[in-house]
Amino acid sequence: MDTPRQPPAFDRAEALARLGAEQFDVLVVGGGITGAGVALDAASRGLRTALVERDDFASGTSSKSSKLVHGGLRYLQQREVGLVYEGLAERQIALRNAPHLVRILPFLIPVLTKDGVISRRLARALGGALWMYDLTGGLRIGKRHKRVSSEQAVAHMQTLRADRVAGGYLYYDAHTDDARLTLTLCRTAAAHGAVVANYAGVTSLRKDGQGRLRGARVQADGDEVEVRADVVVNAAGVWTDDVRALDEPSHPQSIRPAKGIHITVPWTRVRNDIAVVVPVAKDRRSVFVVPWGDLTYVGTTDTDYDGSLDDPECTPDDVAYLLRALNAVITDPLREDDVLGTWAGLRPLLRTAANDRTADLSRRHAVRRSEGGLVTVTGGKLTTYRRMAADTVDEVDALLGKRRRCRTKRLKLIGAAGYDDPAETNEPSRHEHLAHRYGTEEAGVQALVDQEPALGEPLVPGLPYLKAEAVHAVRSEMARTLDDVLSRRTRARLLARDDSAAAAEDAAALVGRELGWDDAERARQVKEYRAAVAAERDAADLPETALRA
Ligand SMILES: Cc1cc2nc3c(=O)[nH]c(=O)nc-3n(C[C@H](O)[C@H](O)[C@H](O)COP(=O)(O)OP(=O)(O)OC[C@H]3O[C@@H](n4cnc5c(N)ncnc54)[C@H](O)[C@@H]3O)c2cc1C
C-alpha cells in the first residue's frame, strides 16, 4: 500500500471542524507513538479515524525515550525471548518503512576488568547473549556481532580508560528521533484520511442508553466538541487509567509508572563514534552512551515513581547516578557543569502482583476491552508500536463486526518513498541534516530557505537546526507553541537547554510571525519557555551552561 506523495495539509482548524461534523468508526485518545500508530493502522485499513491529543504530539513519554529501535539485549537476560523476537522483527520493518528516521547504529559493549582481572565468565556470557540476539532476529540487519580488541574498543570511545578495557563486542541496533517518528506517524495517518488534532483533550465519554460508548467530548481552545465514534481507543500511556476511569466506576490503578532520565553532554568530552553500553556498578543494569551530532546523551535510569504524571523531574540523584556510571569508565570525569540538557519520562508499565523492581517488569503490551466498548492498549515500547497498533485495531474491528487486513507492514511513512540516504560525511552537511529529519520532504524546507535566505541561519546558535525548520513546523507539522518547536519539532531543549532559552526570543519572533502572535503573546511564550527551562535546571540542581565552540 502506498502513502500519497503529496503531504497532507495537516491543518488543525480543519481537523477541529471535522471532529464535530463527521461520524467516525474509531476515535483514538492520545497522540504518543501508540495512539499515532493506532490511527495509522486504522486509517490505512479504511476505518473513518480520528485522533485527539490533549497536549502536543509526543509530549508524554514518546519524546523522552532512549530513542532506540531495538530488541533489547537485556530482555534476553530476563528470558523474554518472545519480546526480543518481536522487537527485532519490528526494528526491521521500521528500517524499511521509515529509512530517513530509523537508522542503523552500531553498539560497543566493552569487556571491562575489575581490579585488573577479566571475568572470563562474564565475557563468555556476553558472547553467548549476542549469539542469541543475532539468532533471535538481530541478523536481519545484515551484520552479525563480532569481538574487538581493546585497542579497537578504545578507538570507538577515545575517553575509555584503556587500563580497564580488555576488549569488547560490537553489535547493531537502530536509532530514531522519537518525537519526529510519532509526528510522522500522525501525518501519515492524516495522509490516509485520519482527522488528527493536538491540544484537544478528551474530558468525558459519550454512552448510549445501553451503556455502550458512542464517542467522547473533546476540549479544544476553550470549546467543547462532541465527537461521534463507534469505538474509542484509549492510548493515553501513563494516563490510561485516568481515561479508563471515565468509563469504569473506579480508578483501575493498573499502571506502574517507572521514571527514566537522560543527560546530554558535549561529544568532545566522550568522543564515541558509536553507541556504547556501560555497566552500572552494583546495579545489575547498564546505561547507553549515544552520540547525537555534536552532543552525546547518557541514559537511562529506571526507578519507581509516584509523583505527578504531568511533570516528572530529573533530580540531582538521577544525574549523579548517570555521571557515576560514565565516570567509572572514562579518563576525564564529567561534572554537573558538563550537563547541557536533561529529560525525564515515565514508562507506562503494567502493574503485576509481584513487587519486582521496575527494571525487571515486562515491556509486553496488552489490549483489553471494557464492557462499554473502550479498547485500552497499555505497556509496550516505542519499537513495537506497529504491532501494538495491529493488535488494537484487530480488537476495534472485532467490535465493529468486521475483519480487515492490517496494512502497515509495508506502508512507508511520509518522506520515505523514493528516499535516498545521503552518503555519510565527516562534517555533516545541511543536506544530511535535513534528509535524516524530513526524508523526501527535505525539498520543502530547502524551498523556504531559497525564498528567504535568512531562514538558512541556525535557529539556536551551535545546533544544526535551521530557522526554516521552525517555519515548516508551524506550516506543515501543527506546532502551536514555542516549546513544540524547541522541544519536539527540533530537539534543541534536550540537546542544549540554556542555549535554547537564550535563542527563545528570536525563535518566538519566527513562530509568532506564522501563528499571528501579538507582542504580548510572544512575550508570554518566551517567559513560559524560559521558566520551564529554569525549573528543569533547578530541579536537577545544575548550573547554567552554554554550548562550547
Ligand atoms: C526513559 C525511557 C526510555 C525509553 N527508551 C525506549 C527505547 O529506547 N526504545 C523503545 O522502544 N522504548 C523505549 N521506551 C518506552 C517508550 O518510550 C514508551 O513505551 C512509549 O513512548 C509510550 O508511548 P505511548 O504513546 O503509550 O505514551 P505517551 O507517549 O505518553 O502518549 C500518551 C499521550 O496521551 C495523551 N493523553 C492523556 N490523556 C489524554 C486525554 N484525556 N485526551 C487526549 N490525550 C490524552 C498524553 O498527553 C500523551 O501525549 C522508553 C521509555 C522511557 C520512559
The ligand as an SDF file (V2000), in Angstrom:
LIG
                    3D

 53 58  0  0  0  0  0  0  0  0999 V2000
   13.3090    6.7090   29.9180 C   0  0  0  0  0  0  0  0  0  0  0  0
   12.6400    5.8730   28.8810 C   0  0  0  0  0  0  0  0  0  0  0  0
   13.3940    5.2910   27.8800 C   0  0  0  0  0  0  0  0  0  0  0  0
   12.7710    4.5120   26.9080 C   0  0  0  0  0  0  0  0  0  0  0  0
   13.5220    4.0540   25.8890 N   0  0  0  0  0  0  0  0  0  0  0  0
   12.9560    3.3080   24.9160 C   0  0  0  0  0  0  0  0  0  0  0  0
   13.7250    2.8860   23.8110 C   0  0  0  0  0  0  0  0  0  0  0  0
   14.9030    3.2320   23.6740 O   0  0  0  0  0  0  0  0  0  0  0  0
   13.1190    2.1110   22.8830 N   0  0  0  0  0  0  0  0  0  0  0  0
   11.8100    1.7470   22.9910 C   0  0  0  0  0  0  0  0  0  0  0  0
   11.3590    1.0030   22.1340 O   0  0  0  0  0  0  0  0  0  0  0  0
   11.0290    2.1830   24.0050 N   0  0  0  0  0  0  0  0  0  0  0  0
   11.5780    2.9720   24.9650 C   0  0  0  0  0  0  0  0  0  0  0  0
   10.8210    3.4440   25.9920 N   0  0  0  0  0  0  0  0  0  0  0  0
    9.3920    3.1290   26.0240 C   0  0  0  0  0  0  0  0  0  0  0  0
    8.5890    4.0720   25.1180 C   0  0  0  0  0  0  0  0  0  0  0  0
    9.1030    5.3740   25.1590 O   0  0  0  0  0  0  0  0  0  0  0  0
    7.1290    4.0880   25.5580 C   0  0  0  0  0  0  0  0  0  0  0  0
    6.6610    2.7760   25.6260 O   0  0  0  0  0  0  0  0  0  0  0  0
    6.2390    4.8660   24.5840 C   0  0  0  0  0  0  0  0  0  0  0  0
    6.7850    6.1270   24.2610 O   0  0  0  0  0  0  0  0  0  0  0  0
    4.8600    5.0560   25.1860 C   0  0  0  0  0  0  0  0  0  0  0  0
    4.0800    5.7340   24.2550 O   0  0  0  0  0  0  0  0  0  0  0  0
    2.5410    5.9940   24.4900 P   0  0  0  0  0  0  0  0  0  0  0  0
    2.0070    6.5790   23.2450 O   0  0  0  0  0  0  0  0  0  0  0  0
    1.9040    4.7710   25.0070 O   0  0  0  0  0  0  0  0  0  0  0  0
    2.5040    7.0580   25.6780 O   0  0  0  0  0  0  0  0  0  0  0  0
    2.7280    8.6370   25.6010 P   0  0  0  0  0  0  0  0  0  0  0  0
    3.8210    8.9910   24.6730 O   0  0  0  0  0  0  0  0  0  0  0  0
    2.8640    9.1440   26.9920 O   0  0  0  0  0  0  0  0  0  0  0  0
    1.3930    9.1650   24.9420 O   0  0  0  0  0  0  0  0  0  0  0  0
    0.1730    9.2270   25.6330 C   0  0  0  0  0  0  0  0  0  0  0  0
   -0.4900   10.5350   25.2230 C   0  0  0  0  0  0  0  0  0  0  0  0
   -1.8350   10.5560   25.6670 O   0  0  0  0  0  0  0  0  0  0  0  0
   -2.1760   11.9120   25.8970 C   0  0  0  0  0  0  0  0  0  0  0  0
   -3.3870   11.9800   26.7110 N   0  0  0  0  0  0  0  0  0  0  0  0
   -3.5340   11.6220   28.0090 C   0  0  0  0  0  0  0  0  0  0  0  0
   -4.8000   11.8300   28.4010 N   0  0  0  0  0  0  0  0  0  0  0  0
   -5.4790   12.3370   27.3380 C   0  0  0  0  0  0  0  0  0  0  0  0
   -6.8120   12.7730   27.1370 C   0  0  0  0  0  0  0  0  0  0  0  0
   -7.7190   12.7260   28.1130 N   0  0  0  0  0  0  0  0  0  0  0  0
   -7.1630   13.2420   25.9080 N   0  0  0  0  0  0  0  0  0  0  0  0
   -6.2450   13.2980   24.8960 C   0  0  0  0  0  0  0  0  0  0  0  0
   -4.9630   12.9050   25.0510 N   0  0  0  0  0  0  0  0  0  0  0  0
   -4.5820   12.4240   26.2570 C   0  0  0  0  0  0  0  0  0  0  0  0
   -0.9380   12.4540   26.5920 C   0  0  0  0  0  0  0  0  0  0  0  0
   -0.8700   13.8660   26.5430 O   0  0  0  0  0  0  0  0  0  0  0  0
    0.1840   11.7550   25.8330 C   0  0  0  0  0  0  0  0  0  0  0  0
    0.7250   12.5510   24.8010 O   0  0  0  0  0  0  0  0  0  0  0  0
   11.3940    4.2700   26.9690 C   0  0  0  0  0  0  0  0  0  0  0  0
   10.6380    4.8550   27.9740 C   0  0  0  0  0  0  0  0  0  0  0  0
   11.2430    5.6730   28.9130 C   0  0  0  0  0  0  0  0  0  0  0  0
   10.4330    6.3470   29.9580 C   0  0  0  0  0  0  0  0  0  0  0  0
  1  2  1  0
  2  3  1  0
  2 52  2  0
  3  4  2  0
  4  5  1  0
  4 50  1  0
  5  6  2  0
  6  7  1  0
  6 13  1  0
  7  8  2  0
  7  9  1  0
  9 10  1  0
 10 11  2  0
 10 12  1  0
 12 13  2  0
 13 14  1  0
 14 15  1  0
 14 50  1  0
 15 16  1  0
 16 17  1  0
 16 18  1  0
 18 19  1  0
 18 20  1  0
 20 21  1  0
 20 22  1  0
 22 23  1  0
 23 24  1  0
 24 25  2  0
 24 26  1  0
 24 27  1  0
 27 28  1  0
 28 29  2  0
 28 30  1  0
 28 31  1  0
 31 32  1  0
 32 33  1  0
 33 34  1  0
 33 48  1  0
 34 35  1  0
 35 36  1  0
 35 46  1  0
 36 37  1  0
 36 45  1  0
 37 38  2  0
 38 39  1  0
 39 40  1  0
 39 45  2  0
 40 41  1  0
 40 42  2  0
 42 43  1  0
 43 44  2  0
 44 45  1  0
 46 47  1  0
 46 48  1  0
 48 49  1  0
 50 51  2  0
 51 52  1  0
 52 53  1  0
M  END
$$$$
